[in-house]
Amino acid sequence: MDTIQIKQKIHDFIEHADERFLRLVFSMVESEEAEKDLFSTSDEEMIKRAKKSLKSVDKGNIRNIHAFKKEIDTWKEKRAIQ
């Protein structure tokens, strides 16, 4: 099956898909877009972000690994597909 056939099959399936499936696909699309944004960041922007992060640490804006993991878990729960 070539790319054109795969795309057509996906288009056909989406036309009849339920909301749960559409949300799942939408989540995958958002994730892919976010990844592209991350890798298209310029060196200058990365340096700017790093300097900003270091200033934040110097101001005492830090959290331990346990608090960070809890924050990630909460974020995952909020993003879960219903």
VENCOR-V259928 format. One record per backbone hydrogen bond with DSSP energy under -1.0 kcal/mol. NH is the residue of the N-H (numbers start at 1). CO is the residue of the C=O. If there is no record, write none. Layout:
NH&CO, NH&CO
This chain:
6&2, 7&3, 8&4, 9&5, 10&6, 11&7, 12&8, 13&9, 14&10, 15&11, 16&13, 17&14, 22&18, 23&19, 24&20, 25&21, 26&22, 27&23, 28&24, 29&25, 30&26, 31&27, 32&28, 33&29, 34&30, 35&31, 36&32, 37&33, 38&34, 39&35, 40&36, 41&38, 46&42, 47&43, 48&44, 49&45, 50&46, 51&47, 52&48, 53&49, 54&50, 55&51, 56&52, 57&53, 58&54, 59&55, 60&57, 61&56, 62&60, 68&64, 69&65, 70&66, 71&67, 72&68, 73&69, 74&70, 75&71, 76&72, 77&73, 78&74, 79&75
